[in-house]
């Protein structure tokens, strides 16, 4: 049996041009159905909680960071809010008598561990938090109406 017979029909059943038209109609119809059924899927924002370390702050600056402060970005207040602040002596490294570097505490400077929360839709490739990309180890600016400190995210938790 030939694929196209002497009358020009595919497998003796349908004209190849008619087959292409039918396939085109099915594909267009399927595309329209897909766009109307799945494009309106509701995407819920997730709660993102992050802990930032702000290093080597003067004690007066450390006292300025308060729970309830909202982060700002591009001249507008964002939904990100500071929920907890822990102030500890700044960590330093100094040589001991043998010349070996050991961890110590700075007698004046402070480190702040700032916990903040935001509610955002989390993308597949990045997390936007307070208007900035959020990744552990990547520099992040804790910026409010009153202050701006350079920090490093230490922990990120994504909830429902």
C-alpha positions as CSV (number, residue, x, y, z in Angstrom):
1,X,0.0,0.0,0.0
2,X,1.3,3.4,-1.0
3,X,1.3,6.4,1.3
4,X,-0.3,8.6,-1.4
5,X,-2.5,6.7,-3.9
6,X,-3.2,7.7,-7.6
7,X,-6.1,9.9,-6.5
8,X,-3.7,12.0,-4.3
9,X,-5.1,10.8,-0.9
10,X,-2.9,10.0,2.1
11,X,-3.3,6.3,2.9
12,X,-6.3,6.3,0.6
13,X,-8.3,8.3,3.2
14,X,-7.6,12.1,3.1
15,X,-6.0,14.6,0.9
16,X,-2.7,15.8,2.4
17,X,-3.7,19.5,2.1
18,X,-6.9,18.8,4.1
19,X,-4.8,16.9,6.7
20,X,-2.5,20.0,7.1
21,X,-5.6,22.3,7.5
22,X,-7.1,20.0,10.1
23,X,-3.8,19.8,12.0
24,X,-3.5,23.6,12.0
25,X,-7.0,24.0,13.3
26,X,-6.3,21.5,16.1
27,X,-3.0,23.2,17.1
28,X,-4.5,26.7,17.1
29,X,-7.5,25.5,19.1
30,X,-5.2,23.7,21.6
31,X,-3.1,26.8,22.0
32,X,-6.2,29.0,22.7
33,X,-7.4,26.4,25.2
34,X,-4.0,26.3,27.0
35,X,-3.8,30.1,27.2
36,X,-7.3,30.5,28.6
37,X,-7.1,27.6,31.1
38,X,-3.6,27.9,32.5
39,X,-2.5,31.5,32.1
40,X,-4.8,32.7,34.7
41,X,-3.5,30.3,37.3
42,X,-3.3,32.1,40.7
43,X,0.2,32.6,41.9
44,X,0.3,33.2,45.7
45,X,3.0,35.3,47.3
46,X,5.2,33.5,49.8
47,X,6.6,34.8,53.1
48,X,10.3,35.3,52.9
49,X,12.3,35.7,56.2
50,X,15.9,36.6,56.0
51,X,18.6,37.2,58.6
52,X,21.3,39.9,57.7
53,X,24.6,40.5,59.4
54,X,25.6,44.2,59.6
55,X,29.3,44.2,60.7
56,X,31.4,46.7,62.6
57,X,28.8,49.3,63.5
58,X,29.4,52.2,65.9
59,X,27.2,51.6,69.0
60,X,25.1,54.7,68.2
61,X,24.4,53.4,64.7
62,X,23.5,49.9,66.0
63,X,20.9,51.5,68.3
64,X,19.2,53.1,65.3
65,X,18.0,49.7,63.9
66,X,14.6,49.0,65.3
67,X,12.0,46.3,64.8
68,X,9.1,47.7,62.8
69,X,11.3,49.7,60.4
70,X,10.3,49.2,56.8
71,X,12.8,48.9,54.0
72,X,12.8,51.4,51.1
73,X,13.8,50.9,47.5
74,X,13.6,53.3,44.5
75,X,12.2,56.1,46.7
76,X,9.3,54.1,48.0
77,X,8.5,52.1,51.1
78,X,8.4,48.4,50.4
79,X,6.5,45.6,52.2
80,X,9.7,44.3,53.8
81,X,9.8,44.9,57.6
82,X,12.4,44.4,60.2
83,X,11.0,42.1,62.9
84,X,14.0,41.4,65.2
85,X,17.4,42.9,65.9
86,X,20.2,41.4,68.0
87,X,23.2,43.5,68.8
88,X,26.5,41.6,69.7
89,X,30.1,42.7,70.1
90,X,31.8,42.9,66.7
91,X,33.9,39.9,65.9
92,X,37.6,40.5,65.1
93,X,40.7,38.5,64.3
94,X,43.9,39.3,66.1
95,X,47.3,37.6,66.4
96,X,48.1,35.9,69.7
97,X,51.5,35.7,71.3
98,X,52.5,33.0,68.8
99,X,51.4,35.0,65.8
100,X,48.4,32.8,65.2
101,X,45.2,34.6,64.2
102,X,42.5,34.1,66.8
103,X,38.9,35.3,67.0
104,X,38.1,38.0,69.5
105,X,35.7,40.7,70.2
106,X,36.0,44.4,69.4
107,X,35.7,46.5,72.6
108,X,33.8,49.3,70.8
109,X,32.2,48.2,67.5
110,X,29.0,46.1,67.3
111,X,27.6,43.5,64.9
112,X,23.8,43.5,64.2
113,X,21.9,40.5,63.2
114,X,18.7,41.8,61.6
115,X,15.7,39.6,60.8
116,X,13.3,41.0,58.2
117,X,10.2,39.6,56.5
118,X,8.6,40.3,53.2
119,X,5.8,38.7,51.2
120,X,6.5,38.2,47.5
121,X,6.0,35.9,44.6
122,X,9.3,34.0,44.4
123,X,10.6,33.5,40.8
124,X,12.4,30.4,39.5
125,X,15.8,32.2,39.3
126,X,15.9,34.9,42.0
127,X,14.3,36.2,45.1
128,X,13.4,39.9,45.2
129,X,13.3,41.2,48.8
130,X,12.7,44.8,49.6
131,X,13.4,45.8,46.0
132,X,16.8,44.0,45.8
133,X,18.0,40.6,44.8
134,X,18.5,38.4,47.8
135,X,21.1,35.6,48.0
136,X,23.2,34.3,50.9
137,X,26.6,35.9,50.8
138,X,25.7,38.6,48.3
139,X,25.9,42.2,49.5
140,X,22.5,43.6,50.5
141,X,21.7,47.2,51.6
142,X,19.4,47.5,54.6
143,X,17.9,50.8,53.7
144,X,15.1,52.6,55.5
145,X,14.0,56.2,55.6
146,X,16.6,56.9,58.4
147,X,19.6,54.7,57.7
148,X,21.4,52.6,55.1
149,X,23.8,49.8,56.1
150,X,25.7,47.3,54.0
151,X,24.9,43.8,55.1
152,X,25.4,40.2,54.1
153,X,22.4,37.8,54.2
154,X,23.1,34.8,56.5
155,X,19.9,32.9,56.3
156,X,16.8,32.8,54.0
157,X,13.6,30.9,54.8
158,X,10.7,30.7,52.3
159,X,7.4,29.9,53.8
160,X,3.8,29.7,52.5
